[in-house]
Amino acid sequence: MKVAKPKPAFKDKRGLIIDILDGIPVECVTLLTSKRGAVRGNHYHKKTTQYAYVLEGKLRLWTQNPGRPVRSRVIRAGDLIVTPPKERHAFEALEDSVLLACAHGPRAGRSYESDTFRLAEPLFRKHD
């Protein structure tokens, strides 16, 4: 897991221009909305690198590379999360949240399930 906070490429009295991705091929751009308490993910992709930019809200992110311990951290609006192939990942929305997810690899539309592998043992399971 890599989490970055992209800096403005340009700023003036009109506002900001922030280059979220620069020089990275993208086959898919997806808008994800999650209600507070929703859990997403608990899977990995064998070939796809995923870039998720948090537009609104706050989430807890869990990741795990093969053979390594599970890591977690809170992510907020303005954070860019890079999830490389084979990294297991899950999100829990701590607030109503909106993410812009971009993918390089077979992850879009009908191809989504071809490179999405559900975890037999979730990284995170919501306990009610």
ZALODREN-549610 format. One line per field, with one value per atom (N, C-alpha, C): atom name; residue number from 1; x, y, z. Coordinates in Angstrom, 3 decimals, m for minus. Layout:
site [CA ...]
pos [NUM ...]
px [X ...]
py [Y ...]
pz [Z ...]
***
This chain:
site [N CA C N CA C N CA C N CA C N CA C N CA C N CA C N CA C N CA C N CA C N CA C N CA C N CA C N CA C N CA C N CA C N CA C N CA C N CA C N CA C N CA C N CA C N CA C N CA C N CA C N CA C N CA C N CA C N CA C N CA C N CA C N CA C N CA C N CA C N CA C N CA C N CA C N CA C N CA C N CA C N CA C N CA C N CA C N CA C N CA C N CA C N CA C N CA C N CA C N CA C N CA C N CA C N CA C N CA C N CA C N CA C N CA C N CA C N CA C N CA C N CA C N CA C N CA C N CA C N CA C N CA C N CA C N CA C N CA C N CA C N CA C N CA C N CA C N CA C N CA C N CA C N CA C N CA C N CA C N CA C N CA C N CA C N CA C N CA C N CA C N CA C N CA C N CA C N CA C N CA C N CA C N CA C N CA C N CA C N CA C N CA C N CA C N CA C N CA C N CA C N CA C N CA C N CA C N CA C N CA C N CA C N CA C N CA C N CA C N CA C N CA C N CA C N CA C N CA C N CA C N CA C N CA C N CA C N CA C N CA C N CA C N CA C N CA C N CA C N CA C N CA C N CA C N CA C]
pos [1 1 1 2 2 2 3 3 3 4 4 4 5 5 5 6 6 6 7 7 7 8 8 8 9 9 9 10 10 10 11 11 11 12 12 12 13 13 13 14 14 14 15 15 15 16 16 16 17 17 17 18 18 18 19 19 19 20 20 20 21 21 21 22 22 22 23 23 23 24 24 24 25 25 25 26 26 26 27 27 27 28 28 28 29 29 29 30 30 30 31 31 31 32 32 32 33 33 33 34 34 34 35 35 35 36 36 36 37 37 37 38 38 38 39 39 39 40 40 40 41 41 41 42 42 42 43 43 43 44 44 44 45 45 45 46 46 46 47 47 47 48 48 48 49 49 49 50 50 50 51 51 51 52 52 52 53 53 53 54 54 54 55 55 55 56 56 56 57 57 57 58 58 58 59 59 59 60 60 60 61 61 61 62 62 62 63 63 63 64 64 64 65 65 65 66 66 66 67 67 67 68 68 68 69 69 69 70 70 70 71 71 71 72 72 72 73 73 73 74 74 74 75 75 75 76 76 76 77 77 77 78 78 78 79 79 79 80 80 80 81 81 81 82 82 82 83 83 83 84 84 84 85 85 85 86 86 86 87 87 87 88 88 88 89 89 89 90 90 90 91 91 91 92 92 92 93 93 93 94 94 94 95 95 95 96 96 96 97 97 97 98 98 98 99 99 99 100 100 100 101 101 101 102 102 102 103 103 103 104 104 104 105 105 105 106 106 106 107 107 107 108 108 108 109 109 109 110 110 110 111 111 111 112 112 112 113 113 113 114 114 114 115 115 115 116 116 116 117 117 117 118 118 118 119 119 119 120 120 120 121 121 121 122 122 122 123 123 123 124 124 124 125 125 125 126 126 126 127 127 127 128 128 128]
px [0.855 0.000 0.892 0.567 1.212 0.091 0.206 m0.770 m0.023 m0.509 0.110 m0.964 m0.556 m1.458 m0.927 m1.512 m1.022 m1.069 m0.012 0.107 m0.410 m0.882 m1.345 m0.219 m0.549 0.379 0.305 m0.845 m1.059 m2.071 m1.849 m2.764 m2.790 m3.998 m4.156 m5.487 m5.944 m7.154 m8.408 m8.341 m9.491 m9.614 m8.503 m8.513 m7.265 m7.408 m6.282 m6.439 m5.311 m5.258 m4.360 m4.912 m4.147 m4.105 m2.907 m2.726 m2.715 m3.801 m3.910 m3.031 m3.093 m2.230 m1.537 m0.255 0.511 1.393 1.167 1.988 1.663 0.468 0.066 m1.083 m0.924 m2.023 m3.204 m4.408 m5.624 m6.648 m7.189 m8.219 m9.624 m9.722 m11.026 m11.010 m12.078 m12.277 m13.664 m13.722 m14.965 m15.220 m16.457 m16.857 m17.512 m16.976 m17.507 m18.075 m19.309 m19.876 m20.103 m19.845 m20.013 m20.669 m21.732 m22.400 m21.569 m21.666 m20.948 m21.213 m20.133 m20.242 m20.106 m20.195 m20.068 m18.647 m18.540 m17.245 m17.137 m16.022 m15.768 m14.427 m14.273 m12.993 m12.944 m11.967 m11.658 m11.354 m10.518 m10.096 m8.720 m8.220 m6.994 m7.126 m6.206 m6.158 m4.788 m4.749 m3.466 m2.677 m3.389 m2.708 m2.952 m3.952 m4.387 m3.743 m3.279 m2.899 m4.076 m4.480 m5.641 m5.187 m5.732 m5.465 m6.796 m6.903 m8.158 m7.892 m8.590 m8.463 m9.718 m9.546 m10.684 m11.156 m12.369 m12.953 m13.640 m14.335 m15.074 m15.043 m15.053 m15.235 m13.956 m14.110 m13.008 m13.255 m12.199 m12.289 m11.113 m11.281 m10.148 m9.798 m8.517 m7.997 m7.168 m7.414 m6.599 m5.911 m4.625 m3.898 m2.995 m2.665 m1.741 m1.054 0.258 1.031 1.229 1.363 1.530 2.670 2.368 3.383 3.717 2.990 3.265 2.078 2.277 1.149 0.160 m1.058 m2.085 m1.737 m1.873 m1.669 m2.973 m3.178 m4.354 m4.006 m4.777 m4.641 m5.900 m6.111 m7.254 m6.851 m7.732 m7.506 m8.645 m8.324 m9.274 m9.284 m10.228 m10.311 m8.938 m8.557 m7.268 m6.181 m6.441 m5.455 m5.591 m4.456 m4.390 m3.785 m4.511 m4.058 m3.691 m2.475 m2.018 m1.957 m2.740 m2.779 m2.217 m0.988 m0.390 m0.984 m0.685 m1.166 m0.788 m1.692 m1.547 m1.657 m1.773 m1.950 m3.423 m3.699 m5.067 m5.503 m6.782 m7.234 m8.717 m9.063 m10.444 m10.583 m11.796 m12.119 m13.337 m13.376 m14.600 m14.835 m16.023 m16.356 m16.643 m15.814 m16.025 m17.011 m17.180 m18.168 m18.703 m19.828 m20.241 m19.061 m18.685 m17.451 m17.645 m16.789 m16.779 m15.330 m15.073 m13.743 m13.801 m12.737 m12.536 m11.478 m11.866 m10.940 m10.550 m9.259 m8.713 m7.918 m7.980 m7.296 m6.482 m5.319 m4.474 m4.444 m5.206 m5.321 m6.756 m7.015 m8.357 m9.341 m9.869 m10.752 m12.065 m12.261 m13.427 m14.586 m15.807 m17.016 m17.082 m17.269 m17.380 m16.093 m14.959 m13.670 m13.406 m14.259 m14.016 m13.744 m14.615 m14.478 m13.316 m12.815 m11.721 m10.424 m10.279 m9.052 m9.366 m10.506 m10.882 m10.993 m10.197 m10.138 m10.534 m11.690 m12.226 m11.382 m11.213 m10.435 m11.301 m10.772 m11.484 m11.608 m10.580 m10.584 m10.434 m11.522 m11.470 m10.411 m9.842 m8.938 m9.718 m10.965 m11.825 m13.245 m13.892 m15.297 m16.016 m17.099 m17.871 m18.574 m18.451 m19.113 m20.222 m21.463 m22.605 m22.946]
py [m1.176 0.000 1.226 2.099 3.401 4.428 5.337 6.416 7.724 8.565 9.863 10.937 12.160 13.294 14.175 14.012 14.796 16.301 16.961 18.412 19.140 20.355 21.127 21.346 21.157 21.463 22.953 23.561 24.987 25.533 26.774 27.419 28.913 29.470 30.917 31.287 32.514 32.973 32.219 31.546 30.766 29.419 28.899 27.594 26.791 25.463 24.538 23.622 23.173 22.069 21.021 19.823 18.737 17.572 17.194 16.026 14.798 14.041 12.861 11.737 11.470 10.494 11.182 10.919 11.547 10.482 10.220 9.260 7.808 7.544 6.180 5.762 4.635 4.184 3.712 4.082 3.737 3.173 1.989 1.382 1.606 2.055 2.157 3.266 4.050 5.054 4.801 4.598 4.217 5.137 5.542 6.326 5.375 5.337 4.466 5.320 5.067 5.725 4.654 5.006 4.054 4.762 4.174 4.694 4.345 5.169 4.915 3.476 2.759 1.377 0.342 0.750 m0.199 m0.747 m2.019 m2.667 m3.059 m2.733 m3.069 m3.777 m4.535 m5.184 m6.586 m6.818 m8.165 m9.074 m8.533 m9.265 m8.763 m9.323 m8.840 m9.044 m8.448 m8.575 m9.130 m10.119 m10.707 m9.820 m9.077 m8.299 m6.801 m6.375 m4.983 m4.165 m2.968 m1.962 m1.009 m0.738 0.121 1.402 2.516 3.837 4.375 4.650 5.157 6.520 7.520 8.880 9.192 9.566 9.852 11.283 11.398 12.714 13.294 12.425 12.861 11.750 12.137 11.176 10.687 9.615 9.008 7.505 6.731 5.277 4.668 3.427 2.646 1.664 1.607 0.739 m0.368 m1.614 m2.751 m3.280 m3.601 m4.213 m5.315 m6.241 m7.305 m7.819 m7.797 m8.428 m9.892 m10.784 m12.211 m12.450 m13.239 m13.590 m12.498 m11.398 m10.257 m10.030 m9.266 m8.969 m7.981 m7.993 m7.042 m5.664 m4.649 m3.255 m2.509 m1.490 m0.646 0.797 1.677 3.102 3.818 4.984 5.812 6.679 6.749 7.606 8.613 9.779 10.898 11.542 12.463 13.224 13.799 13.636 14.123 13.064 11.886 10.803 9.965 9.544 8.642 7.332 6.239 4.921 4.120 3.584 2.747 1.311 0.436 m0.974 m1.782 m2.311 m3.074 m4.479 m5.186 m6.552 m7.419 m8.326 m9.336 m8.778 m7.466 m6.906 m7.012 m7.712 m7.855 m6.522 m6.173 m4.876 m4.903 m4.058 m3.890 m2.482 m1.925 m0.606 m0.708 0.086 0.313 1.812 2.234 3.659 4.106 4.991 5.556 6.714 7.265 8.303 7.982 8.577 8.481 8.955 8.200 8.479 8.317 9.027 8.940 8.772 7.743 7.490 7.474 7.932 7.814 6.733 5.585 4.463 4.338 4.295 4.123 2.824 2.090 0.808 0.651 0.034 m0.382 m1.902 m2.521 m3.970 m4.367 m5.664 m6.160 m6.064 m4.888 m4.705 m4.027 m3.580 m2.772 m3.613 m3.132 m3.712 m5.213 m5.862 m7.332 m8.028 m7.335 m7.944 m7.909 m7.212 m7.017 m8.333 m9.291 m10.549 m11.404 m11.149 m11.970 m11.758 m10.632 m10.357 m9.948 m10.376 m10.110 m11.444 m11.616 m12.869 m12.621 m13.151 m12.962 m13.738 m13.151 m13.787 m14.786 m15.979 m16.974 m16.478 m15.803 m15.205 m13.697 m12.935 m11.482 m10.775 m9.709 m8.859 m8.152 m7.804 m7.121 m7.607 m7.874 m8.274 m7.378 m6.773 m5.901 m6.731 m6.280 m6.947 m6.049 m6.501 m5.686 m5.960]
pz [0.000 0.000 0.000 m0.890 m0.909 m0.812 0.138 0.276 0.105 m0.789 m1.056 m1.048 m0.858 m0.945 m2.073 m3.282 m4.422 m4.143 m4.532 m4.340 m5.577 m5.401 m6.563 m7.581 m8.853 m9.937 m10.275 m9.952 m10.244 m9.251 m8.849 m7.909 m8.201 m8.291 m8.378 m7.721 m7.914 m7.235 m7.666 m8.817 m9.301 m8.603 m8.090 m7.438 m7.737 m7.681 m7.811 m9.015 m9.513 m10.463 m9.823 m9.586 m8.975 m9.959 m10.366 m11.229 m10.332 m10.352 m9.488 m10.020 m11.316 m11.971 m13.135 m13.295 m14.363 m15.015 m16.290 m17.022 m16.720 m16.195 m15.846 m16.757 m17.486 m18.337 m17.486 m17.904 m17.165 m18.145 m17.839 m18.674 m18.133 m16.886 m16.254 m15.206 m15.174 m14.126 m13.546 m12.236 m11.570 m10.383 m10.210 m9.043 m8.050 m6.829 m5.771 m4.648 m4.287 m3.116 m2.057 m0.815 0.288 1.454 1.966 3.161 4.381 5.406 6.657 7.112 7.439 7.891 6.794 5.526 4.415 4.336 3.981 3.784 2.316 1.700 0.298 0.192 m0.859 m1.123 m0.555 0.332 0.815 m0.380 m1.269 m2.452 m2.889 m3.973 m4.599 m6.100 m6.833 m8.288 m8.663 m9.537 m9.928 m10.883 m11.757 m12.797 m12.708 m11.980 m11.990 m10.884 m11.241 m10.248 m10.133 m8.912 m8.660 m7.968 m8.414 m7.832 m7.338 m6.051 m5.492 m4.857 m5.345 m4.828 m4.030 m2.774 m1.909 m2.179 m2.714 m2.993 m1.760 m1.017 0.174 1.210 2.480 3.553 4.190 4.947 5.697 5.735 5.498 5.467 6.214 6.636 7.129 6.029 5.714 4.664 5.307 4.902 5.309 4.058 4.171 3.059 3.600 2.706 3.072 1.819 1.837 0.776 1.143 0.147 0.439 1.441 2.490 3.482 4.481 4.453 5.341 6.266 7.368 8.255 7.625 8.138 7.710 8.267 7.425 7.857 7.674 8.521 8.324 8.640 8.044 8.323 7.871 8.442 8.076 6.894 5.909 4.747 4.657 4.094 4.054 2.678 2.506 1.258 0.915 m0.361 m0.837 m0.858 m0.279 m0.280 m1.549 m2.089 m3.238 m2.757 m2.937 m2.512 m3.749 m3.771 m4.874 m4.371 m4.994 m4.625 m5.793 m5.649 m6.746 m6.859 m7.961 m8.108 m6.906 m6.561 m5.508 m4.093 m3.928 m2.587 m2.203 m1.131 m0.635 m0.051 m0.241 0.261 0.614 1.596 2.045 2.607 2.506 3.037 3.935 4.992 5.749 5.761 5.353 5.351 6.786 7.296 8.638 8.587 7.386 7.082 5.690 5.303 3.906 3.077 2.051 1.319 m0.192 m0.935 m2.389 m2.827 m3.643 m4.178 m5.700 m6.311 m7.744 m7.921 m8.465 m8.630 m10.097 m10.344 m11.688 m11.680 m12.778 m12.818 m14.093 m13.923 m15.038 m15.000 m15.902 m15.926 m16.194 m16.247 m16.596 m15.430 m15.184 m14.038 m14.393 m15.599 m15.961 m16.485 m16.210 m16.790 m16.701 m17.842 m17.885 m17.472 m17.553 m17.191 m15.693 m14.933 m13.501 m12.776 m12.937 m12.202 m12.698 m13.908 m14.427 m13.661 m12.959 m12.201 m10.761 m10.246 m8.855 m8.144 m7.096 m6.360 m4.911 m4.525 m3.179 m2.165 m0.991 0.067 0.834 1.062 1.869 3.312 3.790 5.135 4.958 5.176 4.956 5.804 5.265 6.044 7.148 6.825 7.777 7.598 8.693 8.682 9.679 9.254 10.123 11.189 12.422 13.547 14.032 13.936 14.380 15.828]
***
